[in-house]
């Protein structure tokens, strides 16, 4: 049986990582003016075709869909660099 201290630590770590993820999503959304409208449009499209759903189940979540869009925007194309920096690039720039 786990002690109450372990449960408190697990909840604290989960909340802390959620705060960091929220902060990262905010920073990436502020990095380029096209990010938020694109994420909104993709999430709206996914909901309209039944790919996402507010109830848990076999659907992809809005959070996962948002991460997929952000990953796509971090990739290089043939003609230009990525729209968003990768996490490793952001860490190296932070020092």
DSSP file (Angstrom, degrees, kcal/mol; ACC not computed):
  #  RESIDUE AA STRUCTURE BP1 BP2  ACC     N-H-->O    O-->H-N    N-H-->O    O-->H-N    TCO  KAPPA ALPHA  PHI   PSI    X-CA   Y-CA   Z-CA
    1    1 A X              0   0    0      0, 0.0     2,-0.2     0, 0.0     0, 0.0   0.000 360.0 360.0 360.0 137.4    0.0    0.0    0.0
    2    2 A X        -     0   0    0      1,-0.1     2,-0.1     2,-0.0     0, 0.0  -0.514 360.0-120.5 -80.0 146.9    1.3    3.5   -0.9
    3    3 A X    >>  -     0   0    0     -2,-0.2     4,-1.4     1,-0.1     3,-0.8  -0.495  24.7-111.8 -81.4 157.6    1.6    6.1    1.8
    4    4 A X  H 3> S+     0   0    0      1,-0.2     4,-2.2     2,-0.2     5,-0.2   0.803 116.0  64.1 -58.4 -28.4   -0.3    9.4    1.5
    5    5 A X  H 3> S+     0   0    0      1,-0.2     4,-2.3     2,-0.2    -1,-0.2   0.888  99.9  51.3 -63.2 -38.6    3.0   11.2    0.9
    6    6 A X  H <> S+     0   0    0     -3,-0.8     4,-2.5     2,-0.2    -1,-0.2   0.910 109.5  49.7 -66.0 -41.6    3.5    9.3   -2.3
    7    7 A X  H  X S+     0   0    0     -4,-1.4     4,-2.5     2,-0.2     5,-0.2   0.911 110.7  49.7 -63.4 -41.9    0.0   10.3   -3.6
    8    8 A X  H  X S+     0   0    0     -4,-2.2     4,-2.6     1,-0.2    -1,-0.2   0.912 111.4  49.4 -62.9 -42.1    0.6   13.9   -2.7
    9    9 A X  H  X S+     0   0    0     -4,-2.3     4,-2.6     2,-0.2    -2,-0.2   0.906 110.8  49.6 -64.3 -41.9    3.9   13.8   -4.6
   10   10 A X  H  X S+     0   0    0     -4,-2.5     4,-2.3     2,-0.2    -2,-0.2   0.917 113.3  46.2 -63.6 -43.0    2.3   12.2   -7.7
   11   11 A X  H  X S+     0   0    0     -4,-2.5     4,-2.6     2,-0.2     5,-0.2   0.910 112.5  51.1 -65.6 -41.4   -0.5   14.8   -7.7
   12   12 A X  H  X S+     0   0    0     -4,-2.6     4,-2.5    -5,-0.2    -2,-0.2   0.920 111.3  47.3 -61.9 -44.3    2.1   17.6   -7.2
   13   13 A X  H  X S+     0   0    0     -4,-2.6     4,-2.5     2,-0.2    -1,-0.2   0.895 112.4  50.1 -64.7 -40.0    4.2   16.4  -10.1
   14   14 A X  H  X S+     0   0    0     -4,-2.3     4,-2.1     2,-0.2    -2,-0.2   0.930 112.8  45.7 -64.5 -45.2    1.2   16.0  -12.4
   15   15 A X  H  X S+     0   0    0     -4,-2.6     4,-2.1     1,-0.2    -2,-0.2   0.905 112.8  51.3 -64.2 -41.4    0.0   19.5  -11.6
   16   16 A X  H  X S+     0   0    0     -4,-2.5     4,-2.2    -5,-0.2    -2,-0.2   0.917 110.6  47.3 -63.9 -43.2    3.4   20.9  -12.1
   17   17 A X  H  X S+     0   0    0     -4,-2.5     4,-2.4     1,-0.2    -1,-0.2   0.861 110.0  54.1 -67.9 -33.2    3.9   19.3  -15.5
   18   18 A X  H  X S+     0   0    0     -4,-2.1     4,-2.4     2,-0.2    -1,-0.2   0.886 108.0  50.0 -65.4 -37.8    0.4   20.5  -16.5
   19   19 A X  H  X S+     0   0    0     -4,-2.1     4,-2.3     2,-0.2    -2,-0.2   0.925 111.4  48.2 -65.1 -44.3    1.5   24.1  -15.6
   20   20 A X  H  X S+     0   0    0     -4,-2.2     4,-2.5     1,-0.2    -2,-0.2   0.899 111.6  50.0 -63.3 -40.0    4.7   23.7  -17.7
   21   21 A X  H  X S+     0   0    0     -4,-2.4     4,-2.7     2,-0.2    -1,-0.2   0.912 110.3  49.9 -65.5 -41.6    2.7   22.3  -20.6
   22   22 A X  H  X S+     0   0    0     -4,-2.4     4,-2.2     1,-0.2    -2,-0.2   0.908 111.6  49.1 -61.3 -41.7    0.2   25.2  -20.4
   23   23 A X  H  X S+     0   0    0     -4,-2.3     4,-2.5     2,-0.2    -2,-0.2   0.908 111.2  49.4 -64.6 -42.1    3.1   27.6  -20.4
   24   24 A X  H  X S+     0   0    0     -4,-2.5     4,-2.6     1,-0.2     5,-0.2   0.920 110.6  49.7 -64.0 -44.0    4.7   25.9  -23.3
   25   25 A X  H  X S+     0   0    0     -4,-2.7     4,-2.1     1,-0.2    -1,-0.2   0.890 111.2  50.3 -61.7 -38.9    1.5   26.0  -25.3
   26   26 A X  H  X S+     0   0    0     -4,-2.2     4,-1.8    -5,-0.2    -2,-0.2   0.938 111.2  47.9 -63.7 -46.6    1.1   29.7  -24.5
   27   27 A X  H  X S+     0   0    0     -4,-2.5     4,-1.0     1,-0.2    -2,-0.2   0.918 113.4  47.2 -62.2 -44.3    4.7   30.5  -25.6
   28   28 A X  H  X S+     0   0    0     -4,-2.6     4,-0.6     1,-0.2     3,-0.3   0.877 110.6  52.8 -66.3 -36.1    4.3   28.5  -28.9
   29   29 A X  H  < S+     0   0    0     -4,-2.1     7,-0.5    -5,-0.2     3,-0.3   0.819 111.7  46.1 -66.7 -30.5    0.9   30.2  -29.5
   30   30 A X  H  < S+     0   0    0     -4,-1.8    -1,-0.2     1,-0.2    -2,-0.2   0.626  95.6  78.2 -84.4 -14.6    2.6   33.6  -29.1
   31   31 A X  H  < S+     0   0    0     -4,-1.0     2,-0.3    -3,-0.3    -1,-0.2   0.826 107.6  13.3 -66.7 -33.1    5.5   32.8  -31.3
   32   32 A X    >X  -     0   0    0     -4,-0.6     3,-1.4    -3,-0.3     4,-0.5  -0.994  68.3-132.7-147.9 137.1    3.7   33.2  -34.6
   33   33 A X  H 3> S+     0   0    0     -2,-0.3     4,-0.6     1,-0.3    -1,-0.1   0.694 104.0  60.0 -65.2 -18.4    0.4   34.9  -35.3
   34   34 A X  H 3> S+     0   0    0      1,-0.1     4,-1.8     2,-0.1    -1,-0.3   0.640  86.4  77.5 -84.1 -14.8   -0.7   31.9  -37.5
   35   35 A X  H <> S+     0   0    0     -3,-1.4     4,-2.8    -6,-0.2     5,-0.2   0.962  93.6  43.3 -64.8 -56.4   -0.5   29.3  -34.8
   36   36 A X  H  X S+     0   0    0     -4,-0.5     4,-2.6    -7,-0.5     5,-0.2   0.911 114.8  48.3 -62.0 -45.4   -3.7   29.9  -32.8
   37   37 A X  H  X S+     0   0    0     -4,-0.6     4,-2.5     2,-0.2    -1,-0.2   0.898 113.7  48.8 -62.0 -36.4   -6.0   30.4  -35.8
   38   38 A X  H  X S+     0   0    0     -4,-1.8     4,-2.8     2,-0.2     5,-0.2   0.937 112.0  47.3 -67.4 -45.8   -4.6   27.2  -37.4
   39   39 A X  H  X S+     0   0    0     -4,-2.8     4,-2.6     1,-0.2     5,-0.2   0.925 113.7  49.1 -60.0 -43.6   -5.0   25.2  -34.2
   40   40 A X  H  X S+     0   0    0     -4,-2.6     4,-2.5    -5,-0.2    -2,-0.2   0.925 112.3  47.7 -61.0 -45.5   -8.6   26.5  -33.8
   41   41 A X  H  X S+     0   0    0     -4,-2.5     4,-2.6     2,-0.2    -2,-0.2   0.911 113.2  47.0 -64.5 -43.1   -9.5   25.7  -37.5
   42   42 A X  H  X S+     0   0    0     -4,-2.8     4,-2.7     2,-0.2    -1,-0.2   0.915 113.5  48.3 -66.2 -42.3   -8.1   22.2  -37.3
   43   43 A X  H  X S+     0   0    0     -4,-2.6     4,-2.0    -5,-0.2    -2,-0.2   0.896 113.0  48.3 -64.6 -38.9   -9.9   21.5  -34.0
   44   44 A X  H  X S+     0   0    0     -4,-2.5     4,-2.2    -5,-0.2    -2,-0.2   0.919 112.7  48.2 -66.1 -43.7  -13.1   22.9  -35.4
   45   45 A X  H  X S+     0   0    0     -4,-2.6     4,-1.6     2,-0.2     6,-0.2   0.925 110.8  51.1 -60.8 -45.9  -12.7   20.8  -38.6
   46   46 A X  H  <>S+     0   0    0     -4,-2.7     5,-2.8     1,-0.2     6,-1.0   0.878 111.2  48.1 -61.9 -38.5  -12.0   17.6  -36.5
   47   47 A X  H ><5S+     0   0    0     -4,-2.0     3,-1.1     4,-0.2    -1,-0.2   0.900 108.0  55.3 -67.7 -40.0  -15.1   18.2  -34.4
   48   48 A X  H 3<5S+     0   0    0     -4,-2.2    -2,-0.2     1,-0.3    -1,-0.2   0.800 111.6  42.9 -66.5 -28.4  -17.3   18.8  -37.4
   49   49 A X  T 3<5S-     0   0    0     -4,-1.6    -1,-0.3    -5,-0.1    -2,-0.2   0.388 119.1-108.3 -97.8   4.5  -16.3   15.4  -39.0
   50   50 A X  T < 5S+     0   0    0     -3,-1.1    -3,-0.2    -4,-0.3    -2,-0.1   0.675  82.4 125.6  82.2  17.7  -16.6   13.5  -35.7
   51   51 A X  S   <S+     0   0    0     -5,-2.8     9,-1.6    -6,-0.2     2,-0.3   0.838  74.5  37.3 -76.4 -33.0  -12.8   13.0  -35.1
   52   52 A X        -     0   0    0     -6,-1.0     2,-0.3     7,-0.2     9,-0.1  -0.805  66.8-177.6-115.6 160.5  -13.0   14.6  -31.7
   53   53 A X        -     0   0    0      7,-0.5     9,-0.2    -2,-0.3     4,-0.1  -0.979  33.8-127.1-155.3 143.3  -15.6   14.4  -29.0
   54   54 A X  S    S+     0   0    0     -2,-0.3     2,-0.3     7,-0.1    -1,-0.1   0.724  92.5  74.5 -68.8 -19.2  -16.0   16.1  -25.6
   55   55 A X  S    S-     0   0    0      1,-0.1     4,-0.3    -3,-0.0    -2,-0.1  -0.737  93.9-105.2 -94.4 143.2  -16.6   12.7  -23.9
   56   56 A X  S    S+     0   0    0     -2,-0.3     2,-0.3     2,-0.1    -1,-0.1  -0.259  71.7  88.8 -62.2 150.8  -13.7   10.2  -23.4
   57   57 A X  S    S-     0   0    0      2,-0.3    -1,-0.1    -4,-0.1    -4,-0.0  -0.964  89.8 -21.4 161.9-141.8  -13.6    7.3  -25.7
   58   58 A X  S    S+     0   0    0     -2,-0.3     2,-0.2     2,-0.1    -2,-0.1   0.384 100.4 101.5 -84.6   4.4  -12.2    6.2  -29.1
   59   59 A X  S    S-     0   0    0     -4,-0.3    -2,-0.3     1,-0.1     2,-0.3  -0.483  79.6-106.4 -87.6 157.7  -11.8    9.8  -30.3
   60   60 A X        -     0   0    0     -9,-1.6    -7,-0.5    -2,-0.2     2,-0.1  -0.605  40.2-120.9 -76.6 143.7   -8.6   11.8  -30.5
   61   61 A X     >  -     0   0    0     -2,-0.3     4,-2.2    -9,-0.1     5,-0.2  -0.480  13.6-119.0 -85.4 158.7   -8.5   14.5  -27.9
   62   62 A X  H  > S+     0   0    0      1,-0.2     4,-2.5     2,-0.2     5,-0.2   0.856 115.8  56.2 -61.8 -35.0   -8.2   18.2  -28.6
   63   63 A X  H  > S+     0   0    0      2,-0.2     4,-2.2     1,-0.2    -1,-0.2   0.942 108.6  45.3 -63.0 -47.7   -5.0   18.3  -26.7
   64   64 A X  H  > S+     0   0    0      1,-0.2     4,-2.0     2,-0.2    -2,-0.2   0.894 112.9  51.2 -62.7 -39.9   -3.5   15.5  -28.8
   65   65 A X  H  X S+     0   0    0     -4,-2.2     4,-2.1     2,-0.2    -1,-0.2   0.900 108.6  51.6 -64.2 -41.0   -4.7   17.2  -32.0
   66   66 A X  H  X S+     0   0    0     -4,-2.5     4,-2.4     1,-0.2    -2,-0.2   0.913 109.0  50.7 -61.2 -43.7   -3.1   20.5  -30.8
   67   67 A X  H  X S+     0   0    0     -4,-2.2     4,-2.5     1,-0.2    -1,-0.2   0.872 108.3  52.8 -63.8 -36.5    0.2   18.7  -30.2
   68   68 A X  H  X S+     0   0    0     -4,-2.0     4,-2.3     2,-0.2    -1,-0.2   0.912 109.8  48.0 -64.5 -42.0    0.1   17.2  -33.7
   69   69 A X  H  X S+     0   0    0     -4,-2.1     4,-2.1     2,-0.2    -2,-0.2   0.922 112.5  48.9 -63.7 -43.7   -0.5   20.7  -35.3
   70   70 A X  H  X S+     0   0    0     -4,-2.4     4,-0.8     1,-0.2    -2,-0.2   0.901 110.3  51.0 -64.1 -40.1    2.4   22.1  -33.3
   71   71 A X  H >< S+     0   0    0     -4,-2.5     3,-0.9     1,-0.2     4,-0.3   0.925 108.9  51.6 -61.4 -44.2    4.7   19.2  -34.3
   72   72 A X  H >< S+     0   0    0     -4,-2.3     3,-1.4     1,-0.3    -1,-0.2   0.904 107.8  52.2 -58.0 -42.2    3.7   19.8  -37.9
   73   73 A X  H 3< S+     0   0    0     -4,-2.1    11,-2.3     1,-0.3    10,-1.6   0.643 103.1  59.6 -72.2 -13.3    4.6   23.5  -37.6
   74   74 A X  T << S+     0   0    0     -3,-0.9    -1,-0.3    -4,-0.8     8,-0.2   0.466  88.6  96.9 -90.3  -2.6    8.0   22.6  -36.2
   75   75 A X  S <  S-     0   0    0     -3,-1.4     8,-0.3    -4,-0.3     2,-0.2  -0.571  76.1-116.5 -90.3 150.8    9.0   20.7  -39.3
   76   76 A X        -     0   0    0     -2,-0.2     2,-0.2     6,-0.1     5,-0.2  -0.584  25.6-154.8 -80.3 144.3   11.1   22.0  -42.2
   77   77 A X        -     0   0    0      3,-2.2     5,-0.0    -2,-0.2    -1,-0.0  -0.619  32.1-102.3-107.2 176.5    9.6   22.3  -45.6
   78   78 A X  S    S+     0   0    0     -2,-0.2     3,-0.1     1,-0.2    -1,-0.0   0.832 118.6  34.0 -66.0 -31.6   11.5   22.3  -48.9
   79   79 A X  S    S+     0   0    0      1,-0.1     2,-0.3     2,-0.1    -1,-0.2   0.620 124.4  13.7-105.3 -15.3   11.2   26.1  -49.3
   80   80 A X  S    S-     0   0    0      1,-0.0    -3,-2.2     0, 0.0    -1,-0.1  -0.968  75.2 -96.7-154.0 168.4   11.5   27.5  -45.8
   81   81 A X        -     0   0    0     -2,-0.3    -6,-0.1    -5,-0.2    -2,-0.1  -0.063  62.1 -62.2 -76.8-175.6   12.3   26.6  -42.3
   82   82 A X        -     0   0    0     -8,-0.2    -8,-0.2     1,-0.1    -1,-0.2  -0.318  33.3-137.1 -69.9 153.5    9.9   25.7  -39.5
   83   83 A X  S    S+     0   0    0    -10,-1.6     2,-0.3    -8,-0.3    -9,-0.2   0.868  91.9  34.9 -73.8 -38.6    7.2   28.1  -38.4
   84   84 A X  S    S-     0   0    0    -11,-2.3     2,-0.1   -14,-0.2    -1,-0.1  -0.872  88.2-114.3-117.0 148.9    7.8   27.2  -34.8
   85   85 A X        -     0   0    0     -2,-0.3     2,-0.1     1,-0.1   -10,-0.1  -0.493  34.2-114.3 -75.4 151.9   11.1   26.3  -33.0
   86   86 A X     >  -     0   0    0     -2,-0.1     4,-2.3   -12,-0.1     5,-0.2  -0.357  27.7-107.9 -76.3 165.9   11.5   22.8  -31.6
   87   87 A X  H  > S+     0   0    0      1,-0.2     4,-2.3     2,-0.2     5,-0.2   0.895 121.2  52.9 -62.7 -40.2   11.7   22.3  -27.8
   88   88 A X  H  > S+     0   0    0      1,-0.2     4,-2.2     2,-0.2    -1,-0.2   0.876 108.6  50.2 -64.8 -36.1   15.4   21.5  -28.1
   89   89 A X  H  > S+     0   0    0      2,-0.2     4,-2.1     1,-0.2    -2,-0.2   0.914 110.3  49.8 -66.1 -42.2   16.0   24.8  -30.0
   90   90 A X  H  X S+     0   0    0     -4,-2.3     4,-1.4     1,-0.2    -2,-0.2   0.889 111.2  49.5 -63.1 -39.1   14.1   26.7  -27.3
   91   91 A X  H  X S+     0   0    0     -4,-2.3     4,-0.8     2,-0.2    -2,-0.2   0.912 111.1  48.8 -66.4 -42.3   16.2   25.1  -24.6
   92   92 A X  H  < S+     0   0    0     -4,-2.2     3,-0.4     1,-0.2    -2,-0.2   0.858 111.4  50.0 -67.9 -33.5   19.5   25.9  -26.4
   93   93 A X  H  < S+     0   0    0     -4,-2.1    -1,-0.2     1,-0.2    -2,-0.2   0.795 103.4  60.5 -72.6 -27.2   18.4   29.5  -26.9
   94   94 A X  H  <        0   0    0     -4,-1.4    -1,-0.2    -5,-0.2    -2,-0.2   0.715 360.0 360.0 -73.4 -19.4   17.5   29.8  -23.2
   95   95 A X     <        0   0    0     -4,-0.8    -3,-0.2    -3,-0.4    -2,-0.1   0.435 360.0 360.0 100.9 360.0   21.1   29.0  -22.3
